[in-house]
Amino acid sequence: MNNIDKMINVFKNKKVEKAIKGFYVEQNDEITNGVRNYLDKLPEEEVLNIQDFLKSLLNYCYDGKLDNKELDSSDYNKIKSLSDKELFLFKENIIYFYGRLSVKPDISILKKIYEIDDSKYIKLNVAFASLQSSKEDIEMDFVDKMLSDKEYDQLIRSWTMAYFKGSKNPYEYVDKDPDDWTPAKNPRIKRLSINEEDNPKFKKAIAFRLLDLAVIYLFVKNRKCNSLTNEDRKIIENTRIDYGVYSKAKQEKMSELKRLILETK
């Protein structure tokens, strides 16, 4: 059974034992796309059941601090017996899929994790998971960290490259100037080109807009040679940021990032 089937099996069975085995996987674009193709076809009732299951797993991971539900001691002990690496990957995958379901995530759960967990990787994952909620607090805070803290700057670039290049050791990969960042750039440029509401990927595109611009800016800033093509620059220039779902502060941040990207030679 490959990693995609292992993860799908978790959602079919909704058992802690299956989750422990299925979620001990380092993410990459191929795996998450394969699993999401399965999840996207499920009826809403089943998606809600999966959401509840993932919330219960997260509550075990954080010792019952996410809600007031009583913990099953047997399942709790199984999760707490995981090694640090196993628990990290377990949380990473749960948070990722919790934020990628077709129903909105509970932002209060994500806020608690963002505050409790010191791991920069977990904070990164929570920031992306929060995008579907339409609440900006976590996203804006994480973008501020990316733009002001060199460790977060390198983290987001390294993680993005490893994820889209299918690195065998994604949490050890370190982005460096000579690396070809095209695998990280192209999906973001493609999303930034989506400005019409009738595009089937419109909702995702505008949800990711701020983070896409921030990531592109950091790659451009950290490379001696700006590898944006004229077409890339045209797309960024024409990227709309005036949608009503954005706060004024978010629009201003995106406008600033567009300017910084286009001014970088």
C-alpha positions as CSV (number, residue, x, y, z in Angstrom):
1,M,0.0,0.0,0.0
2,N,1.5,3.3,-1.1
3,N,1.5,6.5,1.1
4,I,-1.6,8.0,-0.7
5,D,-3.6,4.8,-0.1
6,K,-2.4,4.7,3.6
7,M,-3.8,8.2,4.1
8,I,-7.0,7.6,2.3
9,N,-7.5,4.5,4.5
10,V,-7.2,6.8,7.6
11,F,-10.2,8.8,6.4
12,K,-12.2,5.7,5.5
13,N,-11.7,4.0,8.9
14,K,-11.4,6.9,11.3
15,K,-9.5,4.8,13.8
16,V,-6.5,6.1,15.9
17,E,-4.4,3.0,15.0
18,K,-4.9,3.6,11.3
19,A,-4.1,7.3,11.7
20,I,-0.9,6.6,13.5
21,K,0.3,4.4,10.6
22,G,-1.1,6.5,7.8
23,F,0.0,9.9,9.0
24,Y,3.7,8.9,9.6
25,V,4.5,10.3,6.2
26,E,6.6,13.3,5.1
27,Q,4.4,15.5,2.8
28,N,5.0,16.4,-0.8
29,D,2.8,17.8,-3.6
30,E,2.1,14.4,-5.2
31,I,0.9,12.8,-2.0
32,T,-1.3,15.7,-0.8
33,N,-2.8,16.1,-4.3
34,G,-3.7,12.4,-4.4
35,V,-5.4,12.4,-1.0
36,R,-7.2,15.7,-1.7
37,N,-8.6,14.3,-5.0
38,Y,-10.3,11.6,-2.8
39,L,-11.5,14.0,-0.2
40,D,-12.9,16.5,-2.7
41,K,-15.3,13.9,-4.0
42,L,-16.9,13.1,-0.7
43,P,-20.4,14.3,0.3
44,E,-20.5,17.0,2.9
45,E,-21.8,14.8,5.7
46,E,-18.8,12.5,5.4
47,V,-16.4,15.5,5.2
48,L,-17.9,16.8,8.5
49,N,-17.4,13.3,10.1
50,I,-13.7,13.5,9.0
51,Q,-13.4,17.0,10.3
52,D,-14.6,15.8,13.7
53,F,-12.2,12.9,13.7
54,L,-9.3,15.1,12.9
55,K,-10.3,17.5,15.6
56,S,-10.4,14.7,18.1
57,L,-6.9,13.6,17.0
58,L,-5.5,17.1,17.5
59,N,-7.1,17.3,21.0
60,Y,-5.2,14.1,21.9
61,C,-2.0,15.6,20.5
62,Y,-2.4,18.7,22.7
63,D,-3.4,16.9,25.9
64,G,-7.1,17.9,25.8
65,K,-6.3,21.6,25.7
66,L,-8.2,22.3,22.5
67,D,-11.7,21.5,23.8
68,N,-13.5,20.2,26.9
69,K,-14.2,16.7,25.5
70,E,-13.1,13.8,27.7
71,L,-10.2,11.9,26.2
72,D,-10.3,8.1,25.7
73,S,-7.3,6.9,27.8
74,S,-6.5,4.0,25.4
75,D,-6.3,6.2,22.3
76,Y,-4.5,9.0,24.2
77,N,-1.8,6.6,25.4
78,K,-1.3,5.3,21.8
79,I,-0.7,8.8,20.6
80,K,1.5,9.9,23.5
81,S,3.7,6.8,23.0
82,L,4.9,8.2,19.7
83,S,8.4,9.4,19.3
84,D,9.0,13.2,18.8
85,K,9.4,12.7,15.1
86,E,6.4,10.4,14.8
87,L,4.2,12.9,16.7
88,F,5.5,15.8,14.6
89,L,4.6,14.1,11.3
90,F,1.3,13.0,12.9
91,K,0.4,16.6,13.8
92,E,1.7,18.0,10.5
93,N,-0.6,15.8,8.4
94,I,-3.7,16.2,10.6
95,I,-3.4,20.0,10.5
96,Y,-2.7,20.0,6.8
97,F,-5.8,18.0,5.9
98,Y,-7.9,19.7,8.6
99,G,-7.4,23.0,6.7
100,R,-7.9,21.5,3.2
101,L,-11.4,20.0,3.7
102,S,-14.3,21.5,1.7
103,V,-15.8,22.8,5.0
104,K,-14.4,25.7,7.0
105,P,-12.0,24.8,9.8
106,D,-12.7,25.8,13.4
107,I,-10.4,28.9,13.7
108,S,-10.5,28.7,17.5
109,I,-8.8,25.3,17.4
110,L,-6.1,26.6,15.0
111,K,-5.5,29.7,17.1
112,K,-4.9,27.5,20.2
113,I,-2.4,25.3,18.3
114,Y,-0.6,28.3,16.9
115,E,-0.2,29.7,20.4
116,I,0.6,26.4,22.2
117,D,3.1,24.8,19.7
118,D,6.6,26.3,19.5
119,S,7.5,24.5,16.3
120,K,8.0,26.9,13.4
121,Y,6.9,24.2,11.0
122,I,3.7,23.7,12.9
123,K,3.0,27.4,12.9
124,L,3.6,27.4,9.1
125,N,1.1,24.6,8.6
126,V,-1.5,26.2,10.9
127,A,-1.1,29.5,8.9
128,F,-1.9,27.7,5.7
129,A,-4.7,25.7,7.3
130,S,-6.4,28.9,8.5
131,L,-6.7,30.3,5.0
132,Q,-10.0,28.6,4.3
133,S,-11.6,30.1,7.5
134,S,-11.6,33.7,6.0
135,K,-10.1,34.9,9.4
136,E,-6.8,36.8,8.9
137,D,-5.2,36.9,12.4
138,I,-2.9,33.8,12.1
139,E,-2.1,34.5,8.4
140,M,-1.1,38.1,9.0
141,D,1.0,37.3,12.1
142,F,2.8,34.5,10.2
143,V,3.5,36.8,7.2
144,D,4.9,39.4,9.6
145,K,7.2,36.7,11.0
146,M,8.3,35.7,7.5
147,L,9.2,39.2,6.5
148,S,10.9,40.3,9.7
149,D,12.7,37.1,10.9
150,K,15.5,35.5,8.9
151,E,14.7,32.0,10.4
152,Y,11.1,32.2,9.2
153,D,12.3,33.6,5.9
154,Q,14.5,30.6,5.3
155,L,12.0,28.2,6.7
156,I,9.2,29.1,4.3
157,R,11.6,29.1,1.3
158,S,13.1,25.7,2.3
159,W,9.8,24.1,3.1
160,T,8.2,25.4,-0.2
161,M,11.1,24.1,-2.3
162,A,11.2,20.7,-0.5
163,Y,7.4,20.3,-0.8
164,F,7.2,21.0,-4.6
165,K,10.4,19.2,-5.5
166,G,9.4,16.1,-3.6
167,S,12.5,16.1,-1.4
168,K,13.2,12.9,0.5
169,N,14.2,14.9,3.6
170,P,11.9,17.9,3.4
171,Y,12.5,19.1,7.0
172,E,16.3,19.0,6.4
173,Y,16.3,20.8,3.1
174,V,17.8,24.3,3.1
175,D,17.1,26.7,0.3
176,K,20.2,28.4,-1.2
177,D,20.7,31.0,-3.9
178,P,21.8,28.8,-6.8
179,D,18.8,26.4,-6.4
180,D,16.3,26.7,-9.3
181,W,13.1,27.9,-7.6
182,T,10.9,27.4,-10.6
183,P,9.0,24.4,-9.0
184,A,8.1,26.8,-6.1
185,K,7.5,29.8,-8.3
186,N,5.2,28.4,-11.0
187,P,2.3,27.3,-8.9
188,R,2.2,30.7,-7.2
189,I,2.4,32.6,-10.4
190,K,-0.4,30.5,-11.8
191,R,-2.6,31.2,-8.7
192,L,-1.8,34.9,-8.9
193,S,-3.1,35.0,-12.5
194,I,-6.6,33.9,-11.4
195,N,-8.7,37.0,-11.0
196,E,-12.1,35.9,-12.3
197,E,-14.8,34.6,-10.0
198,D,-16.0,32.0,-12.6
199,N,-12.6,30.2,-12.4
200,P,-13.2,27.0,-10.5
201,K,-10.0,27.7,-8.5
202,F,-10.9,31.3,-7.7
203,K,-11.7,30.8,-4.0
204,K,-8.4,29.0,-3.3
205,A,-6.4,31.6,-5.4
206,I,-7.7,34.6,-3.4
207,A,-7.3,32.7,-0.1
208,F,-3.6,32.1,-0.8
209,R,-3.0,35.5,-2.4
210,L,-1.1,37.2,0.5
211,L,1.1,34.2,1.2
212,D,1.8,33.7,-2.4
213,L,3.0,37.2,-2.8
214,A,5.1,37.0,0.4
215,V,6.8,33.8,-0.7
216,I,7.6,35.1,-4.1
217,Y,9.1,38.3,-2.6
218,L,11.3,36.3,-0.2
219,F,12.7,34.1,-3.1
220,V,13.4,37.2,-5.3
221,K,15.0,39.1,-2.4
222,N,17.3,36.2,-1.5
223,R,18.6,35.5,-5.0
224,K,21.3,37.5,-6.7
225,C,19.7,36.9,-10.0
226,N,16.0,37.8,-10.3
227,S,14.5,35.0,-12.4
228,L,11.0,36.5,-12.8
229,T,10.1,36.6,-16.5
230,N,8.4,39.5,-18.1
231,E,5.2,37.4,-18.2
232,D,5.6,36.7,-14.4
233,R,6.0,40.4,-13.7
234,K,3.0,41.2,-15.8
235,I,0.9,38.7,-13.9
236,I,2.0,40.1,-10.6
237,E,1.3,43.7,-11.7
238,N,-2.2,42.7,-12.7
239,T,-2.9,40.5,-9.7
240,R,-6.1,41.9,-8.1
241,I,-6.1,42.6,-4.3
242,D,-9.3,44.7,-4.1
243,Y,-11.8,41.9,-3.2
244,G,-14.2,42.6,-0.5
245,V,-13.2,39.6,1.6
246,Y,-9.8,41.3,2.4
247,S,-9.4,43.7,5.2
248,K,-7.8,47.1,4.5
249,A,-4.7,46.0,6.4
250,K,-4.3,42.9,4.2
251,Q,-4.9,44.9,1.0
252,E,-2.2,47.3,2.1
253,K,0.3,44.5,2.8
254,M,-0.4,42.9,-0.6
255,S,0.0,46.2,-2.3
256,E,3.4,46.7,-0.6
257,L,4.6,43.2,-1.5
258,K,3.6,43.7,-5.2
259,R,5.6,46.9,-5.2
260,L,8.6,45.3,-3.6
261,I,8.6,42.4,-6.0
262,L,8.3,44.6,-9.1
263,E,11.0,47.0,-7.9
264,T,13.5,44.1,-7.3
265,K,15.9,43.9,-10.2
